[in-house]
Amino acid sequence: MAVLAPPGLSPALVQRHTQGACQQADDWLIDEQPVALVFNGLSHVVMMATPWQLDELAVGFALSEGLIDSLDALRGVEVEAAPDGLGHSVQLEVSPRAFEQIKSRRRQLEGRSGCGLCGIDSLQAFRQAWPRAAQPNATQIIPRLNTEAVQRAVRALPDWQPLQARSGGCHAAAWCSPEGQVLWAREDVGRHNALDKLIGALALQHPQPAVPHREGFVLVSSRASYEMVSKCARAGLPALAAVSAPTALAVQLAHHSGLQLMGFCRPGSAVAYA
């Protein structure tokens, strides 16, 4: 009988070698497939991702990379499987103004031998592109990250990682309440993708201008790189806690953007950087 794979996983027949013994067993592998993000018919990027919750991935990527400013610019999103079964495309319809911005960024990337940084062509432009976290209004006070709350979320995170539990091969990003309760979590083979899926899920469930999800923090099962801090700041999320270390540039950007940042967040310990 064929094994019905959970979304995001593929079955595999393996040989387990333990203490000199070898045994054949069934196992699971995390899926990794090419995913194309297509805006108004124009392919913008192809990334490797776990093919699950791809609508959230696409929306989160568009927001966290500044391709659209808010969901007001989004007209529709549809996920399509490739005819040969390998890969997916996500078709996003955006406003004419947003599409012009996307095309302008694409033109800046043409003819380059390197990948660049999202269409940025100089160090000065790189610095000018640093995002700032959304500021709370006069009636909204965002509390500082609480170590006990972060550790509470760290302890709870494995319960929100079914793909990781079966495959051991993916990252997670979670949205947590100020008290450390995990409210949302998304998984993917890529840490950036997991965060984009979370950002997309929050945006689609809580569209602007209500933004009830800004009181809390993001917890990621990875290091805190410049890109992870940048994505959180652009999405208006006020705090990021990472299981592993931050980079030096991530700490600089966190200070610049006003985003709270913690690293080495594990049961019994955490390090505050910003």
Contacts in CASP RR format, 6 or more apart in sequence:
PFRMAT RR
TARGET T0000
AUTHOR 0000-0000-0000
METHOD contacts of the structure
MODEL  1
MAVLAPPGLSPALVQRHTQGACQQADDWLIDEQPVALVFNGLSHVVMMAT
PWQLDELAVGFALSEGLIDSLDALRGVEVEAAPDGLGHSVQLEVSPRAFE
QIKSRRRQLEGRSGCGLCGIDSLQAFRQAWPRAAQPNATQIIPRLNTEAV
QRAVRALPDWQPLQARSGGCHAAAWCSPEGQVLWAREDVGRHNALDKLIG
ALALQHPQPAVPHREGFVLVSSRASYEMVSKCARAGLPALAAVSAPTALA
VQLAHHSGLQLMGFCRPGSAVAYA
3 11 0 8 1.000
3 26 0 8 1.000
5 11 0 8 1.000
5 28 0 8 1.000
6 28 0 8 1.000
6 162 0 8 1.000
6 163 0 8 1.000
6 166 0 8 1.000
7 52 0 8 1.000
8 30 0 8 1.000
8 31 0 8 1.000
8 50 0 8 1.000
8 51 0 8 1.000
8 52 0 8 1.000
8 163 0 8 1.000
9 28 0 8 1.000
9 29 0 8 1.000
9 30 0 8 1.000
9 31 0 8 1.000
9 163 0 8 1.000
9 166 0 8 1.000
9 167 0 8 1.000
10 28 0 8 1.000
10 29 0 8 1.000
10 30 0 8 1.000
10 31 0 8 1.000
11 26 0 8 1.000
11 27 0 8 1.000
11 28 0 8 1.000
11 29 0 8 1.000
12 26 0 8 1.000
12 27 0 8 1.000
12 28 0 8 1.000
12 29 0 8 1.000
13 24 0 8 1.000
13 25 0 8 1.000
13 26 0 8 1.000
13 27 0 8 1.000
14 24 0 8 1.000
14 25 0 8 1.000
14 26 0 8 1.000
14 27 0 8 1.000
15 22 0 8 1.000
15 23 0 8 1.000
15 24 0 8 1.000
15 25 0 8 1.000
16 22 0 8 1.000
16 23 0 8 1.000
16 24 0 8 1.000
16 25 0 8 1.000
28 166 0 8 1.000
28 167 0 8 1.000
29 167 0 8 1.000
30 50 0 8 1.000
30 163 0 8 1.000
30 167 0 8 1.000
30 168 0 8 1.000
30 169 0 8 1.000
30 170 0 8 1.000
30 189 0 8 1.000
31 50 0 8 1.000
31 51 0 8 1.000
31 52 0 8 1.000
31 189 0 8 1.000
32 48 0 8 1.000
32 49 0 8 1.000
32 50 0 8 1.000
32 189 0 8 1.000
33 48 0 8 1.000
33 49 0 8 1.000
33 50 0 8 1.000
33 51 0 8 1.000
33 86 0 8 1.000
33 87 0 8 1.000
33 88 0 8 1.000
34 46 0 8 1.000
34 47 0 8 1.000
34 48 0 8 1.000
34 86 0 8 1.000
34 87 0 8 1.000
34 88 0 8 1.000
35 46 0 8 1.000
35 47 0 8 1.000
35 48 0 8 1.000
35 49 0 8 1.000
35 51 0 8 1.000
35 54 0 8 1.000
35 57 0 8 1.000
35 87 0 8 1.000
35 88 0 8 1.000
35 89 0 8 1.000
35 90 0 8 1.000
36 43 0 8 1.000
36 45 0 8 1.000
36 46 0 8 1.000
36 87 0 8 1.000
36 88 0 8 1.000
36 89 0 8 1.000
36 90 0 8 1.000
37 43 0 8 1.000
37 44 0 8 1.000
37 45 0 8 1.000
37 46 0 8 1.000
37 47 0 8 1.000
37 58 0 8 1.000
37 61 0 8 1.000
37 62 0 8 1.000
37 89 0 8 1.000
37 90 0 8 1.000
37 92 0 8 1.000
38 44 0 8 1.000
38 89 0 8 1.000
38 90 0 8 1.000
38 91 0 8 1.000
38 92 0 8 1.000
39 62 0 8 1.000
39 67 0 8 1.000
39 92 0 8 1.000
39 93 0 8 1.000
39 94 0 8 1.000
39 98 0 8 1.000
39 99 0 8 1.000
39 102 0 8 1.000
40 92 0 8 1.000
40 93 0 8 1.000
40 94 0 8 1.000
40 99 0 8 1.000
40 102 0 8 1.000
41 91 0 8 1.000
42 99 0 8 1.000
42 102 0 8 1.000
42 103 0 8 1.000
42 106 0 8 1.000
43 89 0 8 1.000
44 67 0 8 1.000
44 102 0 8 1.000
44 106 0 8 1.000
45 61 0 8 1.000
47 193 0 8 1.000
48 189 0 8 1.000
48 190 0 8 1.000
49 57 0 8 1.000
49 188 0 8 1.000
49 189 0 8 1.000
49 190 0 8 1.000
49 193 0 8 1.000
50 163 0 8 1.000
50 170 0 8 1.000
50 187 0 8 1.000
50 188 0 8 1.000
50 189 0 8 1.000
50 190 0 8 1.000
50 193 0 8 1.000
51 87 0 8 1.000
51 88 0 8 1.000
52 188 0 8 1.000
53 186 0 8 1.000
53 197 0 8 1.000
53 201 0 8 1.000
54 79 0 8 1.000
54 88 0 8 1.000
54 90 0 8 1.000
55 77 0 8 1.000
55 78 0 8 1.000
55 79 0 8 1.000
55 90 0 8 1.000
55 204 0 8 1.000
56 186 0 8 1.000
56 196 0 8 1.000
56 197 0 8 1.000
56 198 0 8 1.000
56 200 0 8 1.000
56 201 0 8 1.000
56 204 0 8 1.000
57 90 0 8 1.000
57 188 0 8 1.000
57 193 0 8 1.000
57 196 0 8 1.000
57 197 0 8 1.000
57 200 0 8 1.000
58 77 0 8 1.000
58 79 0 8 1.000
58 90 0 8 1.000
58 92 0 8 1.000
59 71 0 8 1.000
59 74 0 8 1.000
59 77 0 8 1.000
59 92 0 8 1.000
59 199 0 8 1.000
59 200 0 8 1.000
59 203 0 8 1.000
59 204 0 8 1.000
60 196 0 8 1.000
60 197 0 8 1.000
60 199 0 8 1.000
60 200 0 8 1.000
60 203 0 8 1.000
60 235 0 8 1.000
61 67 0 8 1.000
61 196 0 8 1.000
62 68 0 8 1.000
62 74 0 8 1.000
62 92 0 8 1.000
62 94 0 8 1.000
63 70 0 8 1.000
63 71 0 8 1.000
63 199 0 8 1.000
63 200 0 8 1.000
63 203 0 8 1.000
63 234 0 8 1.000
63 235 0 8 1.000
64 195 0 8 1.000
64 196 0 8 1.000
64 199 0 8 1.000
64 230 0 8 1.000
64 231 0 8 1.000
64 232 0 8 1.000
64 234 0 8 1.000
64 235 0 8 1.000
65 118 0 8 1.000
65 231 0 8 1.000
65 234 0 8 1.000
66 234 0 8 1.000
67 94 0 8 1.000
67 98 0 8 1.000
67 101 0 8 1.000
67 102 0 8 1.000
67 105 0 8 1.000
68 74 0 8 1.000
68 94 0 8 1.000
68 98 0 8 1.000
69 98 0 8 1.000
70 207 0 8 1.000
70 208 0 8 1.000
71 203 0 8 1.000
71 204 0 8 1.000
71 207 0 8 1.000
71 208 0 8 1.000
72 95 0 8 1.000
72 208 0 8 1.000
73 94 0 8 1.000
73 95 0 8 1.000
73 97 0 8 1.000
73 98 0 8 1.000
74 92 0 8 1.000
74 93 0 8 1.000
74 94 0 8 1.000
74 95 0 8 1.000
75 93 0 8 1.000
75 94 0 8 1.000
75 95 0 8 1.000
76 92 0 8 1.000
76 93 0 8 1.000
77 90 0 8 1.000
77 91 0 8 1.000
77 92 0 8 1.000
77 93 0 8 1.000
78 90 0 8 1.000
78 91 0 8 1.000
79 88 0 8 1.000
79 89 0 8 1.000
79 90 0 8 1.000
79 91 0 8 1.000
80 88 0 8 1.000
80 89 0 8 1.000
80 90 0 8 1.000
80 91 0 8 1.000
81 87 0 8 1.000
81 88 0 8 1.000
82 88 0 8 1.000
82 89 0 8 1.000
94 102 0 8 1.000
105 118 0 8 1.000
105 119 0 8 1.000
108 119 0 8 1.000
108 120 0 8 1.000
108 121 0 8 1.000
109 116 0 8 1.000
109 119 0 8 1.000
117 126 0 8 1.000
118 129 0 8 1.000
120 126 0 8 1.000
120 129 0 8 1.000
130 230 0 8 1.000
130 253 0 8 1.000
130 256 0 8 1.000
130 257 0 8 1.000
131 230 0 8 1.000
131 233 0 8 1.000
131 234 0 8 1.000
131 257 0 8 1.000
132 233 0 8 1.000
132 256 0 8 1.000
132 257 0 8 1.000
132 258 0 8 1.000
133 232 0 8 1.000
133 233 0 8 1.000
133 236 0 8 1.000
133 237 0 8 1.000
133 238 0 8 1.000
133 257 0 8 1.000
133 258 0 8 1.000
133 259 0 8 1.000
134 211 0 8 1.000
134 214 0 8 1.000
134 236 0 8 1.000
134 238 0 8 1.000
136 142 0 8 1.000
136 214 0 8 1.000
136 238 0 8 1.000
140 214 0 8 1.000
140 215 0 8 1.000
142 214 0 8 1.000
142 215 0 8 1.000
142 216 0 8 1.000
142 238 0 8 1.000
142 239 0 8 1.000
143 178 0 8 1.000
143 215 0 8 1.000
143 216 0 8 1.000
144 260 0 8 1.000
145 217 0 8 1.000
145 239 0 8 1.000
145 241 0 8 1.000
145 260 0 8 1.000
145 262 0 8 1.000
145 272 0 8 1.000
146 178 0 8 1.000
146 179 0 8 1.000
146 180 0 8 1.000
147 262 0 8 1.000
147 270 0 8 1.000
147 272 0 8 1.000
149 176 0 8 1.000
149 177 0 8 1.000
149 178 0 8 1.000
149 179 0 8 1.000
149 180 0 8 1.000
149 217 0 8 1.000
150 176 0 8 1.000
150 180 0 8 1.000
150 217 0 8 1.000
150 219 0 8 1.000
150 241 0 8 1.000
150 262 0 8 1.000
150 265 0 8 1.000
150 270 0 8 1.000
151 265 0 8 1.000
151 266 0 8 1.000
151 267 0 8 1.000
151 268 0 8 1.000
151 269 0 8 1.000
151 270 0 8 1.000
152 179 0 8 1.000
152 180 0 8 1.000
152 181 0 8 1.000
153 174 0 8 1.000
153 176 0 8 1.000
153 180 0 8 1.000
153 181 0 8 1.000
153 182 0 8 1.000
153 217 0 8 1.000
153 219 0 8 1.000
153 241 0 8 1.000
154 219 0 8 1.000
154 241 0 8 1.000
154 243 0 8 1.000
154 265 0 8 1.000
154 266 0 8 1.000
154 267 0 8 1.000
155 267 0 8 1.000
156 180 0 8 1.000
156 181 0 8 1.000
156 182 0 8 1.000
157 172 0 8 1.000
157 174 0 8 1.000
157 182 0 8 1.000
157 185 0 8 1.000
157 219 0 8 1.000
157 221 0 8 1.000
158 164 0 8 1.000
158 165 0 8 1.000
159 182 0 8 1.000
160 172 0 8 1.000
160 174 0 8 1.000
160 182 0 8 1.000
160 185 0 8 1.000
161 170 0 8 1.000
161 172 0 8 1.000
161 185 0 8 1.000
161 187 0 8 1.000
161 221 0 8 1.000
162 187 0 8 1.000
163 169 0 8 1.000
163 170 0 8 1.000
163 187 0 8 1.000
164 170 0 8 1.000
164 171 0 8 1.000
164 172 0 8 1.000
164 187 0 8 1.000
164 221 0 8 1.000
169 189 0 8 1.000
170 187 0 8 1.000
170 188 0 8 1.000
170 189 0 8 1.000
170 190 0 8 1.000
170 194 0 8 1.000
171 187 0 8 1.000
171 188 0 8 1.000
171 189 0 8 1.000
171 190 0 8 1.000
171 191 0 8 1.000
171 193 0 8 1.000
171 194 0 8 1.000
171 220 0 8 1.000
171 221 0 8 1.000
171 222 0 8 1.000
172 185 0 8 1.000
172 186 0 8 1.000
172 187 0 8 1.000
172 194 0 8 1.000
172 220 0 8 1.000
172 221 0 8 1.000
173 185 0 8 1.000
173 186 0 8 1.000
173 191 0 8 1.000
173 194 0 8 1.000
173 195 0 8 1.000
173 197 0 8 1.000
173 198 0 8 1.000
173 218 0 8 1.000
173 219 0 8 1.000
173 220 0 8 1.000
173 221 0 8 1.000
174 182 0 8 1.000
174 183 0 8 1.000
174 184 0 8 1.000
174 185 0 8 1.000
174 186 0 8 1.000
174 198 0 8 1.000
174 218 0 8 1.000
174 219 0 8 1.000
174 220 0 8 1.000
175 182 0 8 1.000
175 183 0 8 1.000
175 184 0 8 1.000
175 185 0 8 1.000
175 198 0 8 1.000
175 202 0 8 1.000
175 213 0 8 1.000
175 216 0 8 1.000
175 217 0 8 1.000
175 218 0 8 1.000
175 237 0 8 1.000
176 182 0 8 1.000
176 183 0 8 1.000
176 216 0 8 1.000
176 217 0 8 1.000
176 218 0 8 1.000
176 219 0 8 1.000
176 241 0 8 1.000
177 183 0 8 1.000
177 215 0 8 1.000
177 216 0 8 1.000
178 215 0 8 1.000
178 216 0 8 1.000
178 217 0 8 1.000
180 217 0 8 1.000
182 219 0 8 1.000
184 198 0 8 1.000
184 201 0 8 1.000
184 202 0 8 1.000
185 198 0 8 1.000
186 194 0 8 1.000
186 195 0 8 1.000
186 197 0 8 1.000
186 198 0 8 1.000
186 201 0 8 1.000
187 194 0 8 1.000
187 197 0 8 1.000
188 194 0 8 1.000
188 197 0 8 1.000
191 220 0 8 1.000
191 221 0 8 1.000
191 222 0 8 1.000
191 223 0 8 1.000
191 228 0 8 1.000
192 227 0 8 1.000
192 228 0 8 1.000
192 231 0 8 1.000
194 220 0 8 1.000
194 221 0 8 1.000
195 218 0 8 1.000
195 220 0 8 1.000
195 228 0 8 1.000
195 231 0 8 1.000
195 232 0 8 1.000
196 231 0 8 1.000
198 218 0 8 1.000
199 231 0 8 1.000
199 232 0 8 1.000
199 235 0 8 1.000
199 237 0 8 1.000
202 213 0 8 1.000
202 235 0 8 1.000
202 237 0 8 1.000
203 235 0 8 1.000
206 212 0 8 1.000
206 213 0 8 1.000
211 236 0 8 1.000
213 237 0 8 1.000
214 236 0 8 1.000
214 237 0 8 1.000
214 238 0 8 1.000
215 238 0 8 1.000
216 238 0 8 1.000
216 239 0 8 1.000
217 237 0 8 1.000
217 238 0 8 1.000
217 239 0 8 1.000
217 240 0 8 1.000
217 241 0 8 1.000
217 260 0 8 1.000
218 232 0 8 1.000
218 237 0 8 1.000
218 239 0 8 1.000
218 240 0 8 1.000
218 241 0 8 1.000
219 241 0 8 1.000
219 242 0 8 1.000
219 243 0 8 1.000
219 265 0 8 1.000
220 228 0 8 1.000
220 240 0 8 1.000
220 241 0 8 1.000
220 242 0 8 1.000
220 243 0 8 1.000
221 243 0 8 1.000
222 228 0 8 1.000
222 242 0 8 1.000
222 243 0 8 1.000
222 244 0 8 1.000
223 242 0 8 1.000
223 244 0 8 1.000
223 245 0 8 1.000
223 246 0 8 1.000
223 247 0 8 1.000
224 240 0 8 1.000
224 242 0 8 1.000
224 244 0 8 1.000
224 245 0 8 1.000
224 246 0 8 1.000
224 247 0 8 1.000
224 250 0 8 1.000
224 261 0 8 1.000
224 263 0 8 1.000
225 246 0 8 1.000
225 247 0 8 1.000
225 250 0 8 1.000
226 247 0 8 1.000
226 249 0 8 1.000
226 250 0 8 1.000
226 253 0 8 1.000
228 240 0 8 1.000
228 242 0 8 1.000
228 250 0 8 1.000
229 240 0 8 1.000
229 246 0 8 1.000
229 250 0 8 1.000
229 253 0 8 1.000
229 254 0 8 1.000
229 257 0 8 1.000
229 259 0 8 1.000
229 261 0 8 1.000
230 253 0 8 1.000
232 239 0 8 1.000
232 240 0 8 1.000
232 259 0 8 1.000
233 253 0 8 1.000
233 257 0 8 1.000
233 258 0 8 1.000
233 259 0 8 1.000
237 259 0 8 1.000
238 258 0 8 1.000
238 259 0 8 1.000
238 260 0 8 1.000
239 259 0 8 1.000
239 260 0 8 1.000
239 261 0 8 1.000
239 262 0 8 1.000
240 254 0 8 1.000
240 259 0 8 1.000
240 260 0 8 1.000
240 261 0 8 1.000
240 262 0 8 1.000
241 261 0 8 1.000
241 262 0 8 1.000
241 263 0 8 1.000
241 265 0 8 1.000
241 270 0 8 1.000
242 261 0 8 1.000
242 262 0 8 1.000
242 263 0 8 1.000
242 264 0 8 1.000
242 265 0 8 1.000
243 263 0 8 1.000
243 264 0 8 1.000
243 265 0 8 1.000
243 266 0 8 1.000
244 263 0 8 1.000
244 264 0 8 1.000
245 263 0 8 1.000
245 264 0 8 1.000
246 254 0 8 1.000
246 261 0 8 1.000
246 263 0 8 1.000
246 273 0 8 1.000
250 261 0 8 1.000
251 261 0 8 1.000
251 273 0 8 1.000
251 274 0 8 1.000
253 259 0 8 1.000
254 260 0 8 1.000
254 261 0 8 1.000
254 273 0 8 1.000
254 274 0 8 1.000
255 274 0 8 1.000
258 274 0 8 1.000
259 274 0 8 1.000
260 272 0 8 1.000
260 274 0 8 1.000
261 272 0 8 1.000
261 273 0 8 1.000
261 274 0 8 1.000
262 270 0 8 1.000
262 271 0 8 1.000
262 272 0 8 1.000
262 273 0 8 1.000
263 270 0 8 1.000
263 271 0 8 1.000
263 272 0 8 1.000
263 273 0 8 1.000
264 270 0 8 1.000
264 271 0 8 1.000
END
